[in-house]
């Protein structure tokens, strides 16, 4: 494996409580997911973030541009966005104070929006990938696969994901429940306009279902606050001998601390991942006392991203789970916040993480142990049967 075994590594400056956001812009505001880049794009899309000096220079350039704009009576947020856009940082984003407050609320599982998830294709087009059940977009009849053409008259083709998210969410004045947002969409050869009204929505990050044959299905849709503890509680409450299907399909990431907590449900300590932040090597370790004997299958697909890939890589590398599904997205970069002079906040890419075996997933993803594009749950049940769980 690239980089060799990493089990001997120890953190130089590990702060267990640090909040790292691998990617959670998908839930921010409108729940419009950060756009996907072409998966064949070479890794390391942010060369500025490699090494302490380069990463520091990138951050300082953003801060300097914002400070100069404020001194000139201009928008510091806009100046910072211009630097981020030119940097090549595909996952960077800049928020004003109100937007960042909404971001923080989204990490707790609540947001104001229309309940749709989008991704950006290589040609710049923006497409709906998923809708939140019961949200304004779903009630209006929008479907996955619909192309989003414009938001409130602003064309979205070619926009960075954070920009699309900001348009859907609206500015501080309009981003409130009941406020309208006008979307132009395209389905096949048909183009139409739909006015939606934003609503206060809540996510259910972890759901648990007992299936016939001694199988517990734990679906984790995102790693918001408290999701790791809910996974651990579900595993502890599972009947003796029951196998677990950990469903991470469509999970676009979240808080690293929650991902590590979820991985700890199935590990008894040990390395979960290593990562670099501005040139400093650090590590993340599982808590002791997890269930290491229960049969486990992890379900993944192309929508499994970031923090969800961190969990998948740890369970796969350490031989704790059989992974079933299709190749994961390949988002292995780390974002951290930088406060700007005008009160806005820049989320900038500062490094990348690796799995316990030293694999870099950025732009590559994880290949499952068993490829199953169809009937994935059925295939997973077959694997659990082979591990001794009744079918």
N, C-alpha and C positions, 0 to 999 in steps of 0.2 A: 504493500500500500504506500502511496506517496507520503513521505514524511516519516515513515516507520511507526512502530508502536508508540503510543503516547501515554501508557498507563503509569510511567514513572514520573510524569510531569507533576509539578506542584505549583500552585498559583503564587506569583510574586506579589500580587496586590489584590487578592480576592476579597471582594466586599459582597458577602452573601445577600445583603439586602438591596444591592444596587438594582435600579430599574433599567433594564436594557430592552429596547423594543426592536426585535428582529424584523417584524413587519406587522403593523396592526392598523394601517391606514384603511384596510378593508372595512373596518367597523366604524372608523371615524366619521362622524357627521352623518352622511347619507348611507353609510355602509357600502360605498362604492369602493371596490377593492383596488389596490394599487395595480397599475397596468403591468402586464407581462411583457418582457422583451423576448425576442426570438430565442428559443432554447438552444439554437445552434451558435448563438453569439459566444465568442471566446469568454472564458472566465475573467475575473478582475475588471469589471466595467468601470471602476473608479480608481485609476492609477494614482490620483492625488492622495488616496488614503493609505498608501503603502509606506511604512516607515514613519518614525516619530516626527521628523522635520517636515516631511511632505504633508502629513495629516494636519500638523499644527498650522502649516502655511495655508492650507485650505480653509480651516476654521477662521484664522485671522483675516483672510481675504474677505470672507463673508461678514465678519464683524466690522472690518474697516469700511466696506462699502455701505453698510447700514448706518454707521456713525457719520460718514460724510454726507449721506443723503439727508439725515436728520438735521445736520448742521446747515445744510442748504435749504431747509424747509420742505424737503421732499419726503417721499415714503421710504422709510428704512426697510420695510417688509419687501417692497417691490425691488429695491436695490439688491437685497439679499437673494431674492428669487432669481434675479438676473445672473448673479454669480453662480448659484446652484445649477441653473439651467445650462450655463456654458461649461460647467465643470465635468459634465458627463456622469454625474451622480444620479443614476436612475431612481434611486430610492430616497433621495433628499427631498425635503419639503420645508416650507416656512409658514408659520401660523401667527396670526395676531393673538392678542391676549385672550379674546373671547373664543377664538377657534381652538386655542390650546386647552382652554378650560373644557371645551366640548370633547376634545381628544381624551383628556383625563377621565371624563365621565364615561366615554366609550370603553375605556379599559375596565371600567366597573360593570359593563354590560348594558349601558343605557345610552341612547343617542336620539337626536332629532333628525329625521330624514324621511326618505320615501321607500327605503327597504330594498334597494337593488345593488347588485354586485356587478362590476364590469371588469373587462380586461382590454388592454390595447394590443393589437396585432402588430406584426412587423411593418405593415404598410401604414400604420398610424390610425387605422379605423378602431373605433371603440364599440365593443359588443357586450351585451348583457349576458352574464354567465349564470346567475342565480338570483332568485328573489326571495325575500323573507316572507314566510307564510303570514297572511293577514295584514301585510303592510300595504301602503297606498299603491305601490307599483303592481303588486300581485292582484289587488282588488280591481285595478284598471285593466287587467287582461294582458299586461306585458309578459313576454316569454323569454326564456333563455335563447340566445341566438339572434334576438332583435338587435339591430345596429342603432346606436345612439348617434344622431347627427348633430344636434345642437341642444343647448340648455339656455333658456331665457334669451334666445337670439344669438348666442355665441356658439360658433361652430367648434366642435370638440375634436375633430380629426386632427391628429398630430400633436394634441396637447399632452403634456406630462400628466401622469395619473393624479398627482396631488392637485393639479389645476382643475381637472374634471371633478374631483371630490369637492373642491371649494365651490365650484359653480352649483353643483347639486345641493350642497348644504346651504348656500346663501351667505351673505355677509351678516355681521352681528345684528343688524336691524331686522333682517328678514328671516333669519334662522330660528324660527319659533314655530311651535305647533299651529297648524292652520294656515300658514303662509303658503302662497301658490308658487309653483315652479313649472315652467312651460317647456316640455320636451318635444323635439321632433325626432321621430324614429322611422326606421325603414325595415320592412320585412319582405324579402323577396323583391318584387318590383313595386311594392306598395309603400308609399311614404305618407305618414299622417302626423298630426299634432295632438298632444294630450297634455292637459293641465292637471297636475297632481297637487295635493296639499300635504305638506309635511306633517308628520305625526311624531309623538314621543314613543319610541319603540324600545323594547327590551329584547336582549338575546338570551337564549337558554344554552349556555356553552357545553353543558354535559347532560346527556340523557342516558338512562340505564334501562335495559330491557332484558328480562329473562326469557330465553328461547327454549323450546323443547330439546331434550337430550342433554341437559346439563351444561348449557352454554349461556354465558352472560355477555351481552352486547353493550359495550360502553362507547357511545358516540361523543366525540369531543369536536365541536364545531369551531372553537377558538379558545385561546388561552388567556381569558380575561381573569381578573382577580377572583381568587377562590376556586378556580377550576381544578387546580392541582389537588387541593384538599378533597374535592368532591370525587375525583378519580380514586384517590387513596381510600376514602370511606367506602366507595362501592366495592373495591377489591376486598377490603377487610370484611364486609358484610356478605360476600359471596359464599354459597354453600361449599363445604369441603368437597374437593374433587371436580368442581365446576371449572370448565375452561373459559377463557376470556377472549373475545374478539374486540380489540381496541380499534375503533373505526376513526381514522384520521383523514378520510377522504374529504376533499373540499375545505380542509382546515388551513386557513391562510396565515396562521401564526398568532402572535400575541406577546405576552410577557415571558421573558426567558426564565425568570424565577418560577413562574407557574409551570412552564414546560419541565423544568428540572424536578419540581415537586411531583408532577404526574409520572415522570420516569421513575422516581423513587418508590412508587407503588409496587414496582416489579424488580427492584434492585436492592441489594443490601450494601449500600455505600458504593464507592468506586467512581471512576471518571464517567461523566456524561458527555462533556465536550471541552475542547480548548478553544480559545479565541484570542485575537490580538486587538488591542485598542491603542491606536497611535503608536504602534511599535512595541508595546509591552505585551508579553505573553501571559495569559491568565488561564484559569481553568474553572470548571463547574463540576461539583461532585454531588452524587445522590446522597440522600439521608440514609442512615442505617435502618434496618428492620423491615424492608419491603418483602413482598411475597416472591420468592425466587423459584418456587417449585410448581406453581400453577401453570398448566399449559396455556400458551399465549400466542395469538396470531394478530399481527397489525395489518390493517387494511389501508392501502394508500393509492393515490392516483395523481394525475397531473395538477390537481388543485391542492395537493399537500405541500405546504410551503413553510420555509423559515423555521419558526419555533417547532412546528410539527415535524419538520425534517430533522431537527435536533433530536427530538425524542426517538424518531424512527431510526436514525443512525446509531444512537446509543444502544437501543434494544437489539439491533441487527449485529453490530460489531461485537457486542458482548455475548452473543449467542443466546440471548434471553427470549427472542421472539422470532417466529417465521413471518416474513413479510409477504403479503399477497396483494396483487393489483397491477398497477402500471407505474412507470417511472415517475418520480416526484418532480416538482417544478424546478428545483435548483436555485433557491434563494438563500445564500449562506453569508450575507453581509450583516453587519451590526450597525445600528443607528443609535446615536445618543444626542440629547438636547443641548443646544447652546443658546443662552439668553442673549438677546440683542439690545442695543441701547434704547430703542423705542418701546420696549416691553414685548416685542414679538419673540418667537422662539424658532430656531432653525434645528430641524432634525437632520443631522449630517451623518453620512456613512463614515465610520472611523476604523473599520477593520472587518475581518472575516473569521468564521469559526470552522473548526474541524471536528470530525467524529473521533471517538476514542482510538480508532486505528489510524488516525492521521489523515483521513480523507477530506479533501476540500470539496464541498458540494455546490459551490457557487457556479452557476451556469451548467452544471452537470446533473444534479439530482441524484436520487438513489434508485438503483435497479432492484426491484423486489426479488425475493428468492423464488417465488412462483408467479409468473406473469398470468394475469387473468383479467382481460378487458371486459368480459361478460360473465355473469353468474359468479361474481366475486365472493359474495357471502357463501354461496354453495361450495365453492372451492375451499374457502376458509374452514367451513365445517368439516370438509373432508380431511383437511390437515389436522384439525383438532381430534378427529376420530383416529387418525394415525398416531396421535400422541396419547391415546388412551382415554379420550373423552367419549362417552356414549353419544351416538348419533340418532 
